Amino acid sequence: MTESTPTITGSVADALVSTCRTTLGDALRSVVHFTRDDFDVLYVRRDLYGGDEAAARAAKSELVESERTGFGPQETYNAGRNGERPEFGEYEFTLRVFSDGFVGRVVAGDRGVIVTTDELELSEFEEMEVALRRMLETNTAG
């Protein structure tokens, strides 16, 4: 679904989308894999953007630019003060709550995944984010 050079292999992309679909079901709106320099729209629900891939990519481009800032805080939170682990543990994921849904972001190393959904229970989102983090950490070469 992207016009750019993919930042991950097709099998990793399929696994990320499958994980999100399995844990979030029909509430899943989109899945985007991103790095500091590029992004791939891996999944967009059929009822969004009228099936227009260019419109979906343009909309997700703005979202990625906003969420890309997560690389800095993730590194800062994990480093803590003077290199010590923060008192509240390591960064896991970011969840932004809106009136009609959620934007979730998980960052591991030099890449991340953004997921948009309709309204959900927090526990459903947490299960998906933990699974995505494991996948990102184990598939660093893409």
Rosetta silent file (secondary structure, phi, psi, omega in degrees, C-alpha in Angstrom):
SEQUENCE: MTESTPTITGSVADALVSTCRTTLGDALRSVVHFTRDDFDVLYVRRDLYGGDEAAARAAKSELVESERTGFGPQETYNAGRNGERPEFGEYEFTLRVFSDGFVGRVVAGDRGVIVTTDELELSEFEEMEVALRRMLETNTAG
SCORE:     score description
SCORE:     0.000 S_00000001
   1 L     0.000    4.879 -176.888    0.000    0.000    0.000 S_00000001
   2 L  -109.778  159.773  175.790    2.975    2.353   -0.028 S_00000001
   3 L  -102.774   -3.109 -177.841    4.666    4.353   -2.719 S_00000001
   4 L  -100.505  174.425  175.328    7.996    4.413   -0.875 S_00000001
   5 L   -70.451  126.984 -178.193   10.705    1.832   -0.466 S_00000001
   6 L   -59.411  141.911  178.823    9.496   -0.645    2.146 S_00000001
   7 L   -95.872   -6.185  177.269   11.262   -0.415    5.503 S_00000001
   8 L  -142.529  165.108  178.257   10.405   -4.031    6.416 S_00000001
   9 L   -75.523  162.416  178.717    9.879   -7.302    4.594 S_00000001
  10 H   -61.916  -36.835 -179.071    6.457   -8.449    3.475 S_00000001
  11 H   -68.484  -37.137  176.823    6.423  -11.304    5.972 S_00000001
  12 H   -68.952  -42.293  177.520    7.108   -8.963    8.904 S_00000001
  13 H   -59.171  -45.924  179.192    4.465   -6.527    7.629 S_00000001
  14 H   -61.144  -40.255 -179.723    1.952   -9.368    7.336 S_00000001
  15 H   -66.583  -40.215  178.159    2.777  -10.553   10.864 S_00000001
  16 H   -62.274  -47.589 -179.718    2.327   -7.053   12.313 S_00000001
  17 H   -64.289  -43.233  179.559   -1.063   -6.629   10.625 S_00000001
  18 H   -59.860  -42.370  177.978   -2.145  -10.141   11.613 S_00000001
  19 H   -60.807  -44.950 -179.974   -1.249   -9.452   15.244 S_00000001
  20 H   -66.444  -43.406  179.917   -3.262   -6.228   15.220 S_00000001
  21 H   -63.938  -40.837 -178.315   -6.251   -7.807   13.470 S_00000001
  22 H   -66.011  -44.323 -175.553   -6.250  -10.757   15.859 S_00000001
  23 H   -82.505  -27.688 -174.181   -6.082   -8.683   19.034 S_00000001
  24 H  -110.187  -17.590  177.498   -8.230   -5.718   17.956 S_00000001
  25 H    62.152 -143.541 -175.118  -10.679   -7.198   15.458 S_00000001
  26 H   -70.102  -10.138  177.525  -13.007   -4.937   13.492 S_00000001
  27 H   -73.906  -18.166 -179.405  -12.115   -1.913   15.640 S_00000001
  28 E   -65.012  128.210  178.455   -8.739   -1.722   13.855 S_00000001
  29 E  -103.008  -45.059 -179.314   -8.611    1.230   11.481 S_00000001
  30 E  -158.736  157.728  176.032   -4.988    1.308   10.315 S_00000001
  31 E  -133.704  127.802 -179.190   -1.465   -0.009   10.894 S_00000001
  32 E  -130.729  127.673  173.533    1.624    2.001    9.964 S_00000001
  33 E   -97.186  137.584 -178.293    5.259    0.928   10.347 S_00000001
  34 E  -143.217  155.136  172.272    7.709    3.832   10.595 S_00000001
  35 E  -123.696 -173.507  178.308   11.355    4.702   11.039 S_00000001
  36 L   -65.231  -24.846 -172.470   13.019    8.054   11.587 S_00000001
  37 L  -117.284  -14.553 -172.565   13.057    8.630    7.810 S_00000001
  38 L  -150.282  171.547  174.946   10.283    6.642    6.169 S_00000001
  39 E  -154.676  157.125  175.912    6.986    4.849    6.729 S_00000001
  40 E  -128.091  128.757  172.387    4.814    2.143    5.224 S_00000001
  41 E   -83.760  110.721 -174.972    1.034    2.035    5.459 S_00000001
  42 E   -88.524  -30.676 -176.677    0.529   -1.669    6.107 S_00000001
  43 E  -155.977  137.682  170.085   -3.240   -1.754    6.542 S_00000001
  44 E  -138.440  129.155  179.546   -6.222    0.566    6.190 S_00000001
  45 L   -58.804  141.275 -172.758   -9.761   -0.624    6.830 S_00000001
  46 L   -57.480  -30.545 -176.120  -11.789   -0.739    3.605 S_00000001
  47 L   -81.789    1.632 -178.353  -14.417    1.785    4.699 S_00000001
  48 L  -103.286  143.702  175.623  -11.814    4.544    5.179 S_00000001
  49 H    61.362   19.606  177.742  -10.577    7.030    2.555 S_00000001
  50 H    57.026   25.762 -178.732  -12.940    5.607   -0.074 S_00000001
  51 H    75.025    7.810 -177.892  -10.320    3.009   -0.951 S_00000001
  52 L   -85.049  106.496 -177.665   -7.975    5.763   -2.159 S_00000001
  53 H   -63.260  -37.007  179.651   -4.421    4.664   -1.282 S_00000001
  54 H   -66.018  -39.901  178.293   -2.927    8.094   -2.009 S_00000001
  55 H   -66.183  -40.672  178.698   -5.424    9.765    0.354 S_00000001
  56 H   -63.837  -45.245 -179.680   -4.698    7.200    3.052 S_00000001
  57 H   -63.220  -41.038  178.995   -0.940    7.692    2.680 S_00000001
  58 H   -62.945  -43.845  179.039   -1.303   11.494    2.825 S_00000001
  59 H   -64.542  -42.272 -179.022   -3.413   11.276    5.996 S_00000001
  60 H   -71.872  -26.330  177.120   -1.012    8.843    7.635 S_00000001
  61 H   -59.723  -43.540  178.201    1.960   11.010    6.674 S_00000001
  62 H   -64.866  -41.258  178.751    0.704   13.745    9.009 S_00000001
  63 H   -63.317  -44.905  179.782    0.119   11.205   11.768 S_00000001
  64 H   -60.988  -42.883  179.625    3.614    9.735   11.356 S_00000001
  65 H   -59.952  -38.828  177.912    5.204   13.176   11.589 S_00000001
  66 H   -69.040  -42.599 -174.931    3.420   13.769   14.888 S_00000001
  67 H   -82.514  -17.393  179.127    4.236   10.339   16.309 S_00000001
  68 H   -61.483  -23.509  177.989    7.839   10.233   15.095 S_00000001
  69 H   -61.653  -13.673 -179.321    8.690   12.446   18.056 S_00000001
  70 H   -64.285  -20.636  178.885    8.312    9.278   20.119 S_00000001
  71 H   -61.819  -43.028 -179.746   11.876    8.236   19.389 S_00000001
  72 H   -63.648  -56.002  179.414   13.221   10.962   21.676 S_00000001
  73 H   -59.745  -38.577 -179.964   10.967   10.366   24.705 S_00000001
  74 H   -60.091  -44.149  179.105   11.336    6.584   24.393 S_00000001
  75 H   -67.320  -41.089 -179.848   15.119    6.938   24.562 S_00000001
  76 H   -65.866  -47.582 -179.303   14.888    9.495   27.381 S_00000001
  77 H   -61.764  -41.417 -178.128   12.425    7.491   29.472 S_00000001
  78 H   -71.834  -30.201  179.820   14.447    4.296   29.141 S_00000001
  79 H   -76.129  -36.343 -179.169   17.735    6.013   29.989 S_00000001
  80 L    67.796 -171.470  179.660   16.348    7.732   33.060 S_00000001
  81 H   -77.538  130.759  179.620   18.339   10.117   35.154 S_00000001
  82 H    53.126   32.466  177.905   22.104    9.572   34.985 S_00000001
  83 H    78.215    2.457  179.412   21.533    6.402   32.942 S_00000001
  84 L   -84.968  155.096  176.881   19.527    4.725   35.710 S_00000001
  85 L   -65.098  135.502  179.366   16.231    2.984   35.088 S_00000001
  86 L   -61.517  152.018 -177.485   13.283    5.337   35.720 S_00000001
  87 L   -62.841  -22.161 -178.734   11.378    4.762   38.957 S_00000001
  88 L  -102.074   12.541  176.666    8.207    3.840   37.039 S_00000001
  89 L    94.626 -175.781 -177.930    9.856    1.279   34.731 S_00000001
  90 L   -85.068  152.309  175.745   10.738    1.242   31.063 S_00000001
  91 L   -58.450  135.281  176.148    8.700    2.845   28.286 S_00000001
  92 L  -114.495  -58.284  179.077    6.235    0.369   26.752 S_00000001
  93 L  -161.441  166.651  177.587    3.832    2.251   24.495 S_00000001
  94 E  -115.272  135.648  177.587    1.939    5.486   24.007 S_00000001
  95 E  -127.459  123.104  176.793   -1.835    5.621   23.805 S_00000001
  96 E  -107.401  127.561 -175.158   -3.669    8.758   22.729 S_00000001
  97 E  -104.089  128.235  178.632   -7.360    8.807   23.536 S_00000001
  98 E  -121.570  169.719 -176.829   -9.813   10.699   21.320 S_00000001
  99 L   -62.933  -27.966 -177.553  -13.591   11.043   21.452 S_00000001
 100 L  -120.433   13.898  179.182  -14.093    8.399   18.743 S_00000001
 101 E   164.227 -166.774 -175.070  -11.050    6.161   19.057 S_00000001
 102 E  -130.305  153.180  166.090   -7.387    5.679   19.861 S_00000001
 103 E  -122.114  122.606  178.380   -3.947    6.181   18.354 S_00000001
 104 E  -116.323  145.251  179.225   -1.349    3.834   19.777 S_00000001
 105 E  -137.567  131.792  171.910    2.363    3.891   19.172 S_00000001
 106 E  -123.235  132.613 -179.817    5.036    1.413   20.143 S_00000001
 107 E  -121.648  132.566  175.331    8.697    2.218   19.496 S_00000001
 108 E  -137.785  116.485 -178.735   11.553   -0.263   19.742 S_00000001
 109 L    65.187 -124.067 -174.794   15.021    0.811   18.733 S_00000001
 110 L  -103.056   20.804  178.605   14.967    2.705   15.457 S_00000001
 111 E  -151.465  165.323 -178.231   11.445    1.808   14.342 S_00000001
 112 E  -155.216  176.000  177.753    7.874    1.750   15.483 S_00000001
 113 E  -131.965  135.399  174.214    4.271    0.937   14.694 S_00000001
 114 E  -112.167  133.564  179.538    1.276    3.259   14.850 S_00000001
 115 E  -126.634  133.107  173.822   -2.182    1.729   15.167 S_00000001
 116 E  -114.409  144.029 -176.398   -5.468    3.591   14.929 S_00000001
 117 E  -143.228  165.572  164.853   -8.723    2.107   16.216 S_00000001
 118 L   -75.631 -175.412  179.396  -12.307    2.757   17.036 S_00000001
 119 L   -62.212  142.037 -178.437  -13.122    2.769   20.759 S_00000001
 120 L  -145.059  170.355  168.225  -11.775   -0.258   22.680 S_00000001
 121 L   -81.027  141.580 -178.879  -11.115   -1.564   26.142 S_00000001
 122 H   -56.951  -36.864 -178.628   -7.621   -0.621   27.317 S_00000001
 123 H   -61.918  -34.269  177.417   -6.744   -4.272   27.998 S_00000001
 124 H   -64.871  -41.831 -179.355   -7.248   -5.127   24.298 S_00000001
 125 H   -67.377  -42.484 -178.916   -4.853   -2.388   23.296 S_00000001
 126 H   -61.922  -41.955  178.506   -2.247   -3.379   25.868 S_00000001
 127 H   -59.755  -43.190  179.610   -2.212   -6.999   24.645 S_00000001
 128 H   -66.914  -42.572 -178.104   -1.598   -5.827   21.072 S_00000001
 129 H   -64.341  -39.819  178.333    1.134   -3.356   22.042 S_00000001
 130 H   -63.145  -43.298  179.203    3.075   -6.001   24.004 S_00000001
 131 H   -64.712  -42.059  178.706    2.939   -8.353   21.010 S_00000001
 132 H   -63.535  -42.346  179.791    4.078   -5.617   18.600 S_00000001
 133 H   -58.977  -46.032  179.216    7.000   -4.649   20.843 S_00000001
 134 H   -59.844  -42.588 -179.485    8.214   -8.245   20.912 S_00000001
 135 H   -65.172  -42.707  179.474    7.956   -8.449   17.121 S_00000001
 136 H   -64.023  -39.950 -178.136    9.833   -5.182   16.605 S_00000001
 137 H   -71.560  -32.865 -177.918   12.590   -6.235   18.989 S_00000001
 138 H   -89.432  -15.896 -179.065   13.053   -9.679   17.432 S_00000001
 139 L  -115.531   47.411 -175.177   12.821   -8.568   13.797 S_00000001
 140 L   -64.000  -27.493 -179.426   15.269   -5.676   13.855 S_00000001
 141 L   -84.747   -6.451  177.727   16.713   -6.503   10.439 S_00000001
 142 L    77.230    0.000    0.000   13.247   -6.475    8.870 S_00000001
